């Protein structure tokens, strides 16, 4: 009897299909539950593949990827930014070419250049069409006697003062999560102070000829510090993390939040007040602002033994899985619109249409700076806020970092 049961068990094991486990290392600071649902949905439709989801921590995608590459412990699918670092990984054979996937074919044409390496490899897909903007509490503005949003930095400071006098905290600063300082005030400062003045800034940054040791770049850091020095930010702002900042705005404890379109679902809905959106007023009076438009952090497939299964998962993320993200995030879909990707908030849709008409736009900071310079920038912004470094010193150190990266990698 024992031997018969043993034989039956062996036959049953042999009949069971082999199951592949793929590891997904994902940047999802505000949508971890959705990512788990996407993985579960994929495995339900593809029972031969199990997705082991691991979440990135810290302040940037790159600081999570670099140790894995150094140790040879590659995930099968990974969140990446559309920048020179990711493109170089593709040209080195670390990231797979995804050009033959449905996800790549369905991505909006203008975004594909962001995700193409120097050697012409399609190294990933976008997680959304990204823009950074200022969300504001219309009720607080009205109570403070503010009838229209500011259109330049001088007006912004005046609005902050008016809000402060009315008993409100004007704006939220993510001092404990410098990624958002980079996406917010640094990114807009770079757009208005550098991009507006130098049309060839991308090439010059890549080859090390863009001068960032300037009064204009020092001014970017000075504005970040000035807003805090005047008491326009929340208490304990240097300890405010990503979720904390969103909660402060939603609970009506701050009047404005500098954030991305990816957080539209959280920042525009479920509040006890109407929320408006505005182009960040970081420009000087009389000058037109330079909005930020580009690709959001997206997804790539690594060249591992599980490449085929990972490419299938990538297509699912961009297909049925993307609807799960849209339900919460309501950002702008990076793919050809279908009924399942039409959940974008109308305010964000209108905002994007408006800024797309601007003659000059900039890219998100994570696709502007070299990866090591991103990490350097995070520390510099925090040090400026803590008065350990002056804005002028910060500009000089950032310039040195960017030029050093160009010297090491530009060919």
C-alpha positions as CSV (number, residue, x, y, z in Angstrom):
1,X,0.0,0.0,0.0
2,X,2.8,2.4,0.9
3,X,4.6,1.8,-2.4
4,X,1.4,2.4,-4.4
5,X,0.8,5.8,-2.7
6,X,4.4,6.7,-3.2
7,X,4.1,5.9,-6.9
8,X,0.8,7.9,-7.1
9,X,2.5,10.9,-5.5
10,X,5.5,10.7,-7.9
11,X,3.2,10.6,-10.9
12,X,1.2,13.6,-9.5
13,X,4.4,15.6,-9.0
14,X,5.5,14.8,-12.5
15,X,2.2,15.9,-14.0
16,X,2.3,19.3,-12.1
17,X,3.5,22.1,-14.4
18,X,6.8,23.7,-13.5
19,X,6.4,27.1,-11.8
20,X,8.8,30.0,-12.4
21,X,9.3,32.6,-9.6
22,X,10.3,36.0,-10.8
23,X,11.5,38.8,-8.5
24,X,10.1,42.3,-9.0
25,X,12.0,45.1,-7.2
26,X,9.5,48.0,-7.3
27,X,9.5,51.7,-6.4
28,X,6.0,52.2,-5.0
29,X,6.0,54.7,-2.1
30,X,2.3,55.4,-2.4
31,X,0.9,52.3,-4.1
32,X,2.3,49.1,-2.6
33,X,-1.1,47.4,-2.2
34,X,-1.8,48.0,-5.9
35,X,1.5,46.4,-6.9
36,X,0.6,43.3,-4.9
37,X,-2.8,43.2,-6.6
38,X,-1.2,43.5,-10.0
39,X,1.2,40.6,-9.2
40,X,-1.6,38.5,-7.9
41,X,-3.7,39.2,-11.0
42,X,-0.9,38.3,-13.3
43,X,-0.3,35.0,-11.5
44,X,-4.0,34.2,-11.6
45,X,-3.9,34.5,-15.4
46,X,-0.4,32.9,-15.6
47,X,-0.4,30.1,-13.1
48,X,3.1,29.0,-14.3
49,X,4.6,32.2,-12.9
50,X,4.8,33.5,-9.3
51,X,5.8,37.1,-8.7
52,X,7.8,37.8,-5.6
53,X,7.4,41.5,-5.1
54,X,10.1,43.4,-3.2
55,X,9.7,47.1,-2.5
56,X,12.5,49.7,-2.8
57,X,13.3,51.9,0.2
58,X,15.3,55.1,0.7
59,X,15.3,58.2,-1.4
60,X,15.9,57.1,-5.0
61,X,15.5,54.2,-7.4
62,X,19.2,54.2,-8.2
63,X,20.4,53.7,-4.6
64,X,18.3,50.5,-4.6
65,X,19.6,49.2,-7.9
66,X,23.3,49.8,-7.5
67,X,24.0,47.3,-4.7
68,X,22.0,44.6,-6.5
69,X,24.1,45.0,-9.6
70,X,27.4,45.2,-7.6
71,X,26.5,41.9,-5.9
72,X,25.2,40.2,-9.0
73,X,21.8,39.8,-7.3
74,X,19.7,41.1,-10.2
75,X,15.9,41.1,-9.9
76,X,14.0,39.9,-12.9
77,X,11.9,43.1,-13.3
78,X,12.8,46.4,-11.7
79,X,11.7,50.0,-11.4
80,X,14.0,52.4,-13.3
81,X,14.1,56.0,-14.2
82,X,14.5,57.2,-17.9
83,X,18.0,58.6,-17.4
84,X,21.5,58.0,-18.6
85,X,22.2,55.5,-15.8
86,X,19.5,53.2,-16.9
87,X,20.4,53.6,-20.5
88,X,23.9,52.7,-19.8
89,X,22.7,49.5,-17.9
90,X,20.9,48.6,-21.1
91,X,24.0,49.1,-23.3
92,X,26.0,47.0,-20.8
93,X,23.6,44.2,-21.2
94,X,22.1,44.4,-17.7
95,X,18.6,45.5,-18.9
96,X,16.8,43.7,-21.7
97,X,15.6,45.3,-24.9
98,X,11.8,45.4,-24.7
99,X,11.1,46.7,-28.2
100,X,9.2,43.6,-29.2
101,X,6.7,43.8,-26.3
102,X,3.1,45.1,-26.6
103,X,4.0,47.5,-23.7
104,X,6.6,49.2,-25.9
105,X,4.4,49.3,-29.0
106,X,1.5,50.9,-27.0
107,X,3.6,53.5,-25.3
108,X,3.0,57.0,-26.5
109,X,5.5,58.0,-29.2
110,X,6.9,61.1,-27.6
111,X,8.0,59.1,-24.6
112,X,10.0,56.5,-26.4
113,X,13.0,58.6,-26.8
114,X,13.3,58.9,-23.0
115,X,13.5,55.1,-22.9
116,X,16.0,54.5,-25.8
117,X,19.7,54.1,-25.1
118,X,22.6,55.5,-27.1
119,X,22.9,52.1,-28.8
120,X,19.2,52.1,-29.7
121,X,18.0,49.7,-27.0
122,X,14.5,50.1,-25.7
123,X,15.3,49.7,-22.0
124,X,11.9,50.1,-20.3
125,X,8.4,51.5,-20.3
126,X,7.1,54.6,-18.5
127,X,4.9,54.4,-15.4
128,X,3.1,57.6,-16.5
129,X,3.4,61.0,-18.1
130,X,5.0,62.9,-15.3
131,X,4.6,66.6,-14.4
132,X,5.2,68.4,-11.1
133,X,2.8,71.0,-10.0
134,X,1.5,72.8,-6.9
135,X,-1.8,71.5,-5.4
136,X,-3.6,74.1,-3.3
137,X,-6.5,74.2,-0.8
138,X,-9.0,76.6,-2.4
139,X,-10.9,77.0,0.9
140,X,-7.8,78.2,2.7
141,X,-7.0,80.6,-0.2
142,X,-10.5,82.1,0.0
143,X,-10.4,82.5,3.7
144,X,-7.1,84.2,3.5
145,X,-8.5,86.6,0.8
146,X,-6.5,85.1,-2.1
147,X,-8.6,85.2,-5.2
148,X,-6.1,83.8,-7.7
149,X,-3.0,81.6,-7.6
150,X,0.4,83.3,-7.8
151,X,2.1,83.4,-11.2
152,X,5.7,84.1,-10.2
153,X,8.0,83.6,-7.2
154,X,7.5,87.1,-5.8
155,X,3.7,86.6,-5.9
156,X,4.2,83.2,-4.3
157,X,6.0,84.7,-1.3
158,X,3.3,87.3,-0.9
159,X,0.6,84.6,-1.0
160,X,2.6,82.6,1.6
161,X,2.7,85.6,3.9
162,X,-1.0,86.2,3.4
163,X,-1.8,82.6,4.3
164,X,0.5,82.8,7.4
165,X,-1.1,85.9,8.6
166,X,-4.5,84.2,8.3
167,X,-3.3,81.4,10.6
168,X,-2.5,78.8,7.9
169,X,0.8,76.9,7.2
170,X,1.4,77.9,3.6
171,X,3.2,74.9,2.1
172,X,4.6,71.4,2.9
173,X,8.3,70.7,2.6
174,X,9.4,67.0,2.5
175,X,12.7,67.5,4.3
176,X,12.8,63.9,5.4
177,X,12.2,62.6,1.8
178,X,14.5,64.8,-0.4
179,X,13.3,63.0,-3.5
180,X,10.2,65.3,-3.4
181,X,12.3,68.4,-2.8
182,X,14.1,67.3,-6.0
183,X,10.9,66.8,-7.9
184,X,9.4,70.0,-6.6
185,X,11.3,73.2,-5.8
186,X,14.7,72.0,-7.2
187,X,13.1,70.7,-10.5
188,X,11.1,73.9,-11.1
189,X,14.1,76.0,-10.1
190,X,16.3,74.2,-12.6
191,X,13.6,74.6,-15.3
192,X,13.2,78.3,-14.7
193,X,16.9,79.2,-14.0
194,X,18.8,76.8,-16.3
195,X,16.6,75.3,-19.0
196,X,15.0,78.7,-19.8
197,X,18.4,80.2,-20.4
198,X,20.3,77.3,-22.1
199,X,18.4,75.5,-24.9
200,X,21.3,73.0,-25.3
201,X,21.4,72.1,-21.6
202,X,21.0,68.3,-22.1
203,X,24.0,67.9,-24.3
204,X,26.1,70.2,-22.2
205,X,25.3,68.4,-19.0
206,X,26.1,65.0,-20.7
207,X,29.5,66.2,-22.0
208,X,30.4,68.2,-18.9
209,X,30.3,71.7,-20.4
210,X,27.1,73.0,-18.6
211,X,28.2,75.4,-15.9
212,X,26.1,74.9,-12.7
213,X,28.4,76.9,-10.5
214,X,26.4,80.0,-11.1
215,X,24.2,82.6,-9.2
216,X,21.2,81.1,-11.0
217,X,21.8,77.6,-9.6
218,X,22.7,79.0,-6.2
219,X,19.3,80.8,-6.4
220,X,17.5,77.4,-6.7
221,X,18.9,76.3,-3.3
222,X,18.3,79.8,-1.9
223,X,14.6,79.7,-2.7
224,X,14.3,76.2,-1.0
225,X,15.9,77.7,2.1
226,X,14.0,81.0,2.0
227,X,10.6,79.4,2.1
228,X,11.6,77.5,5.3
229,X,13.4,80.5,6.9
230,X,10.3,82.7,6.6
231,X,8.3,80.1,8.5
232,X,6.1,79.1,5.5
233,X,6.5,75.4,6.1
234,X,5.2,73.0,8.6
235,X,6.8,72.3,12.0
236,X,9.4,69.5,12.0
237,X,9.6,69.7,8.2
238,X,13.0,68.1,8.1
239,X,11.4,64.9,9.4
240,X,8.4,64.9,7.1
241,X,8.4,61.8,4.8
242,X,6.4,61.0,1.7
243,X,3.2,59.7,3.3
244,X,3.4,62.3,6.1
245,X,3.4,65.2,3.5
246,X,0.4,63.9,1.7
247,X,-1.4,63.4,4.9
248,X,-0.7,67.0,6.0
249,X,-2.3,68.4,2.9
250,X,-5.3,66.1,2.9
251,X,-6.0,66.9,6.6
252,X,-6.0,70.6,5.8
253,X,-2.9,71.3,7.9
254,X,-1.0,73.0,5.0
255,X,-2.4,75.1,2.2
256,X,-0.1,73.9,-0.6
257,X,1.8,70.8,-1.6
258,X,4.5,70.7,-4.3
259,X,4.0,67.2,-5.8
260,X,3.7,65.2,-8.9
261,X,0.9,64.2,-11.2
262,X,1.4,60.6,-10.0
263,X,-0.2,61.6,-6.6
264,X,-3.3,63.1,-8.2
265,X,-5.6,60.4,-6.9
266,X,-4.5,61.0,-3.4
267,X,-4.3,64.8,-3.4
268,X,-7.4,65.7,-5.4
269,X,-9.9,63.3,-3.8
270,X,-11.3,62.5,-0.4
271,X,-10.6,65.9,1.0
272,X,-12.9,68.2,2.9
273,X,-12.1,71.0,0.5
274,X,-11.8,71.7,-3.2
275,X,-8.3,71.4,-4.5
276,X,-6.8,73.5,-7.2
277,X,-3.7,73.0,-9.3
278,X,-1.1,75.5,-10.6
279,X,2.1,75.7,-12.5
280,X,4.9,76.1,-9.9
281,X,5.4,79.9,-9.7
282,X,9.2,79.6,-9.4
283,X,9.8,82.0,-12.3
284,X,10.9,85.7,-12.0
285,X,8.3,88.4,-12.6
286,X,7.9,89.1,-16.3
287,X,9.3,85.7,-17.3
288,X,7.2,82.8,-18.5
289,X,7.5,79.6,-16.3
290,X,9.0,76.5,-17.7
291,X,6.7,73.5,-16.9
292,X,8.1,70.0,-16.3
293,X,6.9,67.2,-18.5
294,X,8.4,63.8,-19.1
295,X,8.3,60.2,-18.2
296,X,7.5,58.9,-14.8
297,X,9.6,56.2,-13.1
298,X,8.8,53.0,-15.0
299,X,9.7,49.4,-15.4
300,X,12.5,47.4,-17.0
301,X,13.4,43.7,-17.4
302,X,16.8,42.4,-16.4
303,X,18.8,40.0,-18.5
304,X,18.2,36.9,-16.3
305,X,17.2,33.3,-16.8
306,X,13.6,34.5,-16.3
307,X,13.6,37.0,-19.0
308,X,10.7,35.5,-21.0
309,X,8.3,35.3,-18.0
310,X,9.4,38.9,-16.9
311,X,8.5,40.2,-20.4
312,X,5.1,38.7,-20.0
313,X,4.7,40.4,-16.7
314,X,5.8,43.7,-18.2
315,X,3.1,43.5,-20.8
316,X,0.6,42.8,-18.0
317,X,1.7,45.8,-16.0
318,X,1.1,48.0,-19.1
319,X,-2.2,46.2,-19.9
320,X,-4.7,44.9,-17.4
321,X,-2.6,45.8,-14.4
322,X,-2.3,49.4,-15.3
323,X,-6.0,49.9,-14.7
324,X,-5.4,49.0,-11.0
325,X,-2.9,51.8,-10.7
326,X,-5.2,54.3,-12.5
327,X,-8.0,53.6,-10.0
328,X,-5.8,55.0,-7.2
329,X,-3.3,57.3,-8.9
330,X,-5.4,58.9,-11.7
331,X,-2.2,60.1,-13.3
332,X,-1.8,60.4,-17.1
333,X,-1.4,57.1,-18.8
334,X,1.7,56.7,-20.9
335,X,0.0,54.3,-23.2
336,X,-2.4,54.6,-26.1
337,X,-5.7,55.3,-24.4
338,X,-8.2,52.4,-24.0
339,X,-11.3,52.2,-21.9
340,X,-9.2,50.7,-19.1
341,X,-6.8,53.6,-18.9
342,X,-9.3,56.5,-18.9
343,X,-9.3,57.1,-15.1
344,X,-7.0,60.2,-15.3
345,X,-8.4,63.0,-13.2
346,X,-9.9,65.7,-15.4
347,X,-8.0,68.5,-13.6
348,X,-4.7,66.7,-14.4
349,X,-5.8,66.1,-18.0
350,X,-6.6,69.8,-18.3
351,X,-3.3,70.8,-16.7
352,X,-1.3,68.6,-19.0
353,X,-3.0,70.0,-22.1
354,X,-2.2,73.5,-20.9
355,X,1.5,73.0,-20.2
356,X,2.0,71.0,-23.4
357,X,1.3,74.2,-25.3
358,X,4.3,75.9,-23.6
359,X,7.2,76.5,-26.0
360,X,9.9,75.5,-23.5
361,X,9.5,72.6,-21.0
362,X,11.9,70.7,-18.8
363,X,12.3,67.1,-17.7
364,X,11.8,65.7,-14.2
365,X,15.0,66.0,-12.1
366,X,15.6,62.2,-12.0
367,X,15.9,62.1,-15.7
368,X,18.0,65.3,-15.8
369,X,20.9,64.6,-13.4
370,X,23.4,61.7,-13.4
371,X,22.5,59.0,-10.9
372,X,25.4,59.8,-8.4
373,X,24.5,63.5,-8.7
374,X,20.9,62.8,-7.7
375,X,22.2,61.3,-4.4
376,X,24.5,64.2,-4.0
377,X,21.7,66.7,-4.6
378,X,19.6,65.1,-1.9
379,X,22.2,65.7,0.7
380,X,22.9,69.2,-0.5
381,X,19.3,70.3,-0.2
382,X,19.1,68.9,3.3
383,X,22.4,70.5,4.3
384,X,21.2,73.9,2.9
385,X,18.0,73.6,4.9
386,X,20.0,72.7,8.0
387,X,22.3,75.6,7.3
388,X,25.3,73.3,7.0
389,X,26.0,74.5,3.5
390,X,25.3,77.8,1.8
391,X,23.3,77.9,-1.5
392,X,26.5,79.1,-3.3
393,X,28.5,76.2,-1.9
394,X,25.7,73.8,-2.9
395,X,25.8,75.1,-6.5
396,X,29.6,74.6,-6.6
397,X,29.4,71.1,-5.2
398,X,26.6,70.1,-7.5
399,X,28.5,71.4,-10.5
400,X,31.6,69.4,-9.5
401,X,29.5,66.2,-9.1
402,X,27.8,66.6,-12.6
403,X,31.1,67.4,-14.3
404,X,32.8,64.4,-12.6
405,X,30.0,62.1,-13.8
406,X,30.4,63.5,-17.3
407,X,34.2,62.9,-17.2
408,X,33.7,59.3,-16.1
409,X,30.9,58.3,-18.5
410,X,30.7,60.7,-21.5
411,X,32.2,59.2,-24.7
